[in-house]
Amino acid sequence: MPSKEDTNHLCNNIARLRWACRRGMLELDVLLNNFLNETYLTLPVSEKKLFTELLTYPDPELFAWLIGRERPENKELARITEIIHSHARSGI
C-alpha cells in the first residue's frame, strides 16, 4: 500500500497514472485508460486518491471488482469501482 505522500504525488501526475493503468489484461487497460482519459480529471481529490489506491491491487481482483462480479470490502474502494463500472456501462 503506498504512503499518503506517494498517493498524493501519483494522484497529480497523469503520466504516472497512465503508466499505472497499463495492466496485464487488455480489458483492464481499456477500462482504466478510458476512465482516466474521460472522467478522472473531473473527480474530486478524494476520489482521485481512491482511484490511485485502486491501481495498487492485482489484476484478477481489480477485474472482478470493475466488471461487478465481486465488490471490495472497503466501502471507499467499492465506491470508486462503481464509478468506473458506471462509466464503462454508459459508453462514454
Secondary structure, 3 states (H helix, E strand, C coil): CCCHHHHHHHHCCHHHHHHHCCCCCHHHHHHHHHHHHHCHHHCCHHHHHHHHHHCCCCHHHHHHHHCCCCCCCCHHHHHHHHHHHHHHHHCC
